[in-house]
Amino acid sequence: MTYKMIVLDLDDTLLRGDQTISTRTKDALLQAQEAGVKVVLASGRPTFGMRWVAKELKLDQYGSYILSFNGSKIIDCKTNEEKYSRALSAEMAHRLYDVSRRENVGILTYAEDAIIVEETNKFASIESELTGLPVKVVPDFKEAISRPVVKALMLKEADHLVKVEKKLQTEFDGELSVMRSKPFFLEFTQLGVTKGASLDYLIKPLGINPEEVIAIGDSYNDLTMIEFAGLGVAMGNAPEDIKEKADYVAPSNMEDGVAEVVEKFVLNKLSRV
């Protein structure tokens, strides 16, 4: 199979623990793009928190895309045009706030290039470190959110949040997409918004088939794209149930797993042509 697109999660997949891209991985992705293969970034992060990665990989020069907010937005890196956007209503954000109080978990969302919380906590600080967005503490969450928001996150230690996840997936069945992106982040987006669905939307006008796509990720919000792609790859640091559903398991993000996949399935085949 000749692959035409590589889709990459960021945290714990493309990025190492220090939030950098290894030289080997960067070189492999630049070579793939030079050969005409599209490299797409797909993350739960806000668009702002992904732009530096897109710039480092020269996605603007090669004409590629960012899938941000778990696929709620698609950005054309060359034109900076928003190709696709889905959001939660302010009323839904208010409802999620009420549910977060009931379930004894924190909640955050995004507005005006900031992370909005009613009270500061370590998980909001982690999101700030990951995205580069400042945390804005507001006196009243509902009052601060008067317009649609792209997504909301509930925050808590993993052992509690996994129980909340199962409960709320049932409660919001048919209304929202509910999934964890990290053990302590439970994400809520518009129904049907996933990385896999966004990827399906992206490739059709490009004339690329799912079989021609490699998707690489490590967490539960990556599962839809891993299952959608012709070659779905789980990182070595992914949970076992993610690995079981992948076509291939790569080394971890600290062991240049992305580079190995690109070299094995893309560059080695190109060198034999």
Secondary structure, DSSP 8 states (H G I E B T S, - for coil): ----EEEE-IIIIIS-TTS---HHHHHHHHHHHHTT-EEEEE-SS-GGGGHHHHHHTTHHHHT-EEEEGGGTEEEETTT--EEEE--B-HHHHHHHHHHHHHTT-EEEEEETTEEEESS--HHHHHHHHHH---EEE-S-HHHH--S-BS-EEEE--HHHHHHHHHHHHHHTTTTEEEEEEETTEEEEEETT--HHHHHHHHHGGGT--GGGEEEEE-SGGGHHHHHHSSEEEE-TTS-HHHHTTSSEE---GGGTHHHHHHIIIIIHHHHH-
